[in-house]
Amino acid sequence: MAYAEVNGQRLYYEDSGGDGPAVLFSHGFLMDGEMFEPQVRELAGEFRCITWDERAFGRTEYDGQPFTYWDSADDAIGLLDHLGITAAVLAGMSQGGFLSLRAALRYPSRVRALVLIDTQSGGEDPAVLEGYKGMTADWIANGPVNVGEIVSGLIIGDPAIEPAWREKWEKLPRENMGPAGDCLFERDDITDRLGEILCPALVVHGTADQ
């Protein structure tokens, strides 16, 4: 188990090590670095694979304060600093893509390339925003007991592995969902800045994604 003191947080991370090009994997909302275990298993022989738990999730010791995905981008680059990595490929799913895009904008010399998985540059869709906020409020009040199955269907969609993640969610501090949800729902739209990103990018979206 490894931790890095970064921006007032104690970030949990795992590092495959090695001399290959570094890839920093950033997970989606409600997930943690373990979601990329299959990718790390396949790629670690060729690449230095780093996974981490972002603020409010997983084993990271989060200070409970409001934050934005710009702060999370600072965390990602701060983790690279901690590891002595000058530049890396940033691979992010959903929320992980939000922060990876912002890291590429703020720290272009540190991002060799982007892998953007089921993510976007815009803000939250107003058509679903109130429903998502309602589920978040229920989660804060009651934990995932009422909405966990709905949420796992939305963001995972695989009945074989959903129970393991719901078990993890039971252990997350409920109060983390307030700042984490605010960060997600109130994120800024950076679409008009995408042209500033000049590094190579692989954009992936599953046709069956919920």
The 8 nearest C-alpha neighbors of each residue, nearest first, counted from 0:
[[1, 2, 13, 11, 12, 58, 14, 3],
 [2, 0, 12, 11, 13, 3, 10, 14],
 [1, 3, 11, 10, 9, 12, 4, 0],
 [2, 4, 10, 9, 5, 11, 81, 78],
 [3, 5, 9, 8, 10, 7, 2, 6],
 [4, 6, 8, 7, 77, 3, 74, 9],
 [7, 5, 8, 74, 4, 77, 73, 9],
 [6, 8, 5, 4, 9, 62, 61, 10],
 [9, 7, 5, 61, 6, 4, 10, 60],
 [10, 8, 4, 60, 3, 59, 2, 5],
 [11, 9, 59, 3, 2, 8, 12, 4],
 [10, 12, 2, 59, 52, 51, 58, 1],
 [13, 11, 51, 50, 1, 2, 10, 52],
 [12, 14, 50, 49, 51, 1, 15, 0],
 [13, 15, 49, 16, 48, 12, 50, 47],
 [16, 14, 48, 47, 43, 49, 17, 13],
 [17, 15, 47, 14, 48, 18, 43, 49],
 [16, 18, 47, 19, 15, 46, 44, 43],
 [17, 19, 47, 20, 16, 46, 21, 45],
 [18, 20, 46, 47, 45, 17, 21, 44],
 [21, 19, 46, 47, 22, 18, 87, 45],
 [22, 20, 47, 87, 46, 48, 88, 19],
 [21, 23, 88, 48, 87, 89, 49, 47],
 [22, 24, 49, 89, 90, 50, 88, 48],
 [23, 25, 90, 50, 91, 49, 89, 22],
 [26, 24, 95, 91, 90, 23, 92, 50],
 [27, 25, 95, 92, 31, 32, 30, 91],
 [26, 28, 94, 93, 92, 95, 30, 29],
 [27, 29, 30, 94, 26, 93, 95, 31],
 [30, 28, 27, 56, 31, 168, 57, 26],
 [29, 31, 27, 28, 26, 34, 56, 32],
 [32, 30, 52, 57, 33, 26, 34, 56],
 [31, 33, 51, 50, 52, 34, 26, 35],
 [32, 34, 36, 35, 31, 50, 30, 51],
 [35, 33, 32, 36, 31, 30, 26, 37],
 [36, 34, 33, 38, 37, 32, 39, 24],
 [35, 37, 39, 33, 38, 34, 40, 32],
 [38, 36, 40, 39, 35, 41, 34, 33],
 [39, 37, 41, 35, 40, 36, 42, 43],
 [40, 38, 36, 42, 43, 41, 37, 48],
 [39, 41, 37, 38, 42, 43, 36, 44],
 [42, 40, 38, 39, 43, 37, 44, 45],
 [41, 43, 39, 44, 45, 40, 46, 38],
 [44, 42, 46, 39, 45, 40, 48, 47],
 [43, 45, 42, 46, 41, 47, 17, 40],
 [44, 46, 43, 19, 42, 47, 20, 17],
 [47, 45, 19, 43, 20, 48, 42, 21],
 [46, 48, 21, 16, 19, 17, 15, 20],
 [49, 47, 22, 15, 46, 14, 43, 21],
 [48, 50, 14, 23, 13, 22, 24, 15],
 [51, 49, 32, 24, 13, 12, 23, 25],
 [52, 50, 12, 32, 11, 53, 13, 25],
 [51, 53, 31, 57, 32, 59, 11, 56],
 [54, 52, 56, 51, 55, 59, 10, 31],
 [53, 55, 61, 56, 59, 52, 71, 8],
 [56, 54, 175, 61, 179, 53, 59, 57],
 [57, 55, 54, 53, 52, 31, 59, 29],
 [56, 58, 31, 52, 59, 55, 30, 53],
 [57, 59, 11, 60, 52, 56, 10, 31],
 [58, 60, 10, 11, 52, 57, 9, 61],
 [61, 59, 9, 8, 58, 10, 62, 11],
 [60, 62, 8, 54, 63, 55, 59, 9],
 [63, 61, 64, 8, 60, 7, 54, 55],
 [64, 62, 61, 175, 65, 178, 55, 174],
 [63, 65, 62, 66, 178, 61, 175, 55],
 [66, 64, 178, 63, 67, 182, 179, 181],
 [65, 67, 70, 182, 64, 178, 68, 71],
 [68, 66, 182, 70, 69, 71, 186, 65],
 [67, 69, 71, 98, 70, 72, 97, 182],
 [68, 70, 72, 67, 71, 101, 73, 98],
 [71, 69, 73, 68, 67, 72, 66, 74],
 [70, 72, 68, 74, 73, 69, 98, 75],
 [73, 71, 102, 98, 69, 75, 74, 70],
 [72, 74, 70, 76, 71, 75, 77, 69],
 [75, 73, 71, 77, 72, 76, 78, 5],
 [76, 74, 72, 78, 77, 73, 71, 79],
 [75, 77, 79, 73, 78, 74, 80, 72],
 [78, 76, 74, 80, 79, 75, 5, 73],
 [77, 79, 81, 75, 80, 76, 74, 82],
 [78, 80, 76, 84, 82, 77, 81, 83],
 [81, 79, 77, 83, 78, 82, 84, 76],
 [80, 82, 78, 79, 83, 77, 3, 84],
 [83, 81, 79, 80, 84, 78, 77, 3],
 [82, 84, 80, 81, 79, 85, 78, 86],
 [85, 83, 79, 82, 86, 80, 87, 21],
 [84, 86, 109, 83, 79, 87, 80, 108],
 [87, 85, 109, 110, 84, 111, 108, 88],
 [88, 86, 21, 110, 111, 22, 89, 109],
 [87, 89, 22, 112, 111, 113, 110, 23],
 [90, 88, 23, 113, 22, 99, 87, 24],
 [91, 89, 114, 24, 113, 23, 115, 25],
 [90, 92, 95, 96, 25, 115, 24, 26],
 [91, 93, 116, 95, 96, 27, 26, 117],
 [92, 94, 118, 27, 96, 117, 95, 116],
 [95, 93, 27, 97, 96, 28, 92, 98],
 [96, 94, 91, 25, 92, 26, 27, 93],
 [95, 97, 91, 99, 93, 92, 94, 98],
 [98, 96, 94, 95, 100, 99, 93, 101],
 [97, 99, 72, 68, 101, 96, 95, 100],
 [100, 98, 96, 102, 101, 97, 89, 95],
 [101, 99, 103, 102, 98, 97, 96, 104],
 [102, 100, 104, 98, 103, 99, 72, 69],
 [101, 103, 72, 99, 105, 104, 100, 106],
 [102, 104, 107, 100, 101, 106, 105, 110],
 [105, 103, 101, 102, 106, 107, 196, 100],
 [104, 106, 102, 103, 101, 107, 72, 69],
 [105, 107, 103, 102, 109, 108, 104, 110],
 [108, 106, 103, 109, 110, 104, 105, 102],
 [107, 109, 106, 110, 86, 111, 103, 85],
 [110, 108, 86, 107, 106, 85, 87, 111],
 [111, 109, 87, 86, 107, 112, 108, 103],
 [112, 110, 88, 87, 86, 198, 109, 113],
 [111, 113, 88, 199, 198, 110, 200, 89],
 [114, 112, 200, 89, 90, 88, 115, 201],
 [113, 115, 90, 201, 200, 202, 89, 91],
 [116, 114, 202, 91, 96, 90, 203, 113],
 [115, 117, 92, 203, 118, 204, 91, 202],
 [118, 116, 204, 93, 92, 203, 115, 119],
 [117, 119, 93, 116, 96, 92, 115, 97],
 [120, 118, 121, 97, 117, 96, 93, 115],
 [119, 121, 190, 189, 188, 97, 122, 118],
 [122, 120, 188, 119, 190, 189, 123, 187],
 [121, 123, 188, 187, 186, 124, 120, 185],
 [122, 124, 184, 125, 128, 121, 185, 186],
 [123, 125, 126, 127, 128, 122, 121, 184],
 [126, 124, 128, 127, 123, 129, 122, 184],
 [127, 125, 124, 128, 129, 130, 123, 131],
 [128, 126, 130, 125, 129, 124, 131, 123],
 [127, 129, 125, 131, 130, 126, 124, 132],
 [128, 130, 132, 131, 127, 133, 125, 126],
 [131, 129, 133, 127, 132, 128, 134, 126],
 [132, 130, 134, 128, 133, 129, 135, 127],
 [131, 133, 135, 129, 130, 134, 128, 136],
 [134, 132, 130, 136, 131, 135, 129, 137],
 [133, 135, 137, 131, 132, 136, 138, 146],
 [134, 136, 138, 132, 133, 137, 131, 139],
 [137, 135, 133, 139, 138, 134, 132, 140],
 [136, 138, 134, 140, 135, 139, 141, 133],
 [137, 139, 142, 135, 143, 141, 136, 140],
 [140, 138, 173, 136, 137, 142, 141, 174],
 [141, 139, 137, 138, 142, 136, 173, 135],
 [142, 140, 138, 139, 137, 143, 144, 145],
 [141, 143, 138, 144, 139, 173, 140, 169],
 [142, 144, 147, 138, 146, 145, 169, 141],
 [143, 145, 142, 147, 146, 141, 138, 148],
 [146, 144, 143, 147, 141, 137, 138, 148],
 [145, 147, 149, 143, 148, 144, 150, 134],
 [148, 146, 143, 150, 149, 144, 151, 145],
 [147, 149, 151, 150, 146, 152, 145, 165],
 [150, 148, 152, 146, 147, 151, 153, 145],
 [149, 151, 153, 147, 152, 148, 146, 154],
 [152, 150, 148, 155, 154, 153, 149, 161],
 [153, 151, 156, 149, 150, 155, 154, 148],
 [152, 154, 150, 151, 209, 155, 156, 149],
 [153, 155, 151, 152, 156, 150, 209, 208],
 [156, 154, 151, 152, 157, 153, 161, 160],
 [155, 157, 152, 153, 154, 158, 151, 209],
 [156, 158, 159, 155, 160, 161, 152, 151],
 [159, 157, 161, 160, 156, 162, 152, 155],
 [158, 160, 157, 161, 162, 163, 156, 155],
 [159, 161, 158, 162, 163, 157, 164, 155],
 [160, 162, 158, 164, 163, 151, 159, 157],
 [163, 161, 165, 164, 160, 166, 159, 158],
 [164, 162, 166, 165, 161, 160, 167, 159],
 [163, 165, 167, 166, 161, 162, 168, 160],
 [166, 164, 168, 162, 167, 163, 161, 147],
 [165, 167, 163, 164, 169, 168, 162, 170],
 [166, 168, 164, 165, 169, 170, 163, 171],
 [169, 167, 165, 171, 170, 166, 164, 143],
 [170, 168, 166, 167, 171, 165, 143, 142],
 [169, 171, 168, 167, 172, 166, 173, 165],
 [170, 172, 168, 169, 173, 167, 56, 175],
 [173, 171, 174, 175, 170, 176, 169, 55],
 [174, 172, 139, 175, 176, 142, 171, 138],
 [173, 175, 176, 172, 177, 139, 178, 63],
 [176, 174, 55, 173, 177, 172, 178, 179],
 [175, 177, 179, 174, 180, 173, 178, 139],
 [176, 178, 180, 175, 179, 174, 181, 139],
 [179, 177, 181, 65, 180, 176, 175, 182],
 [180, 178, 176, 182, 177, 181, 175, 183],
 [179, 181, 183, 177, 182, 178, 176, 184],
 [182, 180, 178, 184, 183, 179, 185, 177],
 [183, 181, 67, 179, 180, 185, 184, 186],
 [184, 182, 180, 181, 186, 185, 179, 94],
 [183, 185, 181, 123, 182, 186, 180, 128],
 [186, 184, 182, 181, 183, 187, 122, 123],
 [187, 185, 183, 122, 184, 182, 188, 67],
 [188, 186, 122, 189, 185, 121, 120, 123],
 [187, 189, 121, 122, 190, 120, 186, 191],
 [190, 188, 192, 120, 191, 121, 187, 193],
 [191, 189, 120, 192, 193, 188, 121, 119],
 [190, 192, 189, 193, 194, 188, 120, 195],
 [193, 191, 190, 194, 189, 195, 196, 104],
 [194, 192, 195, 190, 196, 191, 189, 120],
 [195, 193, 192, 196, 197, 191, 190, 104],
 [194, 196, 193, 192, 197, 104, 103, 191],
 [197, 195, 194, 193, 198, 104, 103, 107],
 [196, 198, 195, 199, 194, 107, 200, 193],
 [197, 199, 112, 196, 111, 200, 113, 110],
 [200, 198, 112, 113, 197, 201, 111, 196],
 [201, 199, 113, 112, 114, 202, 198, 115],
 [200, 202, 114, 115, 113, 203, 199, 112],
 [203, 201, 115, 114, 116, 200, 204, 117],
 [204, 202, 116, 115, 117, 201, 205, 114],
 [205, 203, 117, 116, 206, 202, 208, 118],
 [204, 206, 208, 207, 203, 117, 116, 209],
 [205, 207, 208, 204, 209, 203, 117, 116],
 [208, 206, 205, 209, 204, 156, 117, 155],
 [207, 209, 205, 206, 204, 156, 117, 154],
 [208, 153, 207, 154, 156, 152, 155, 206]]
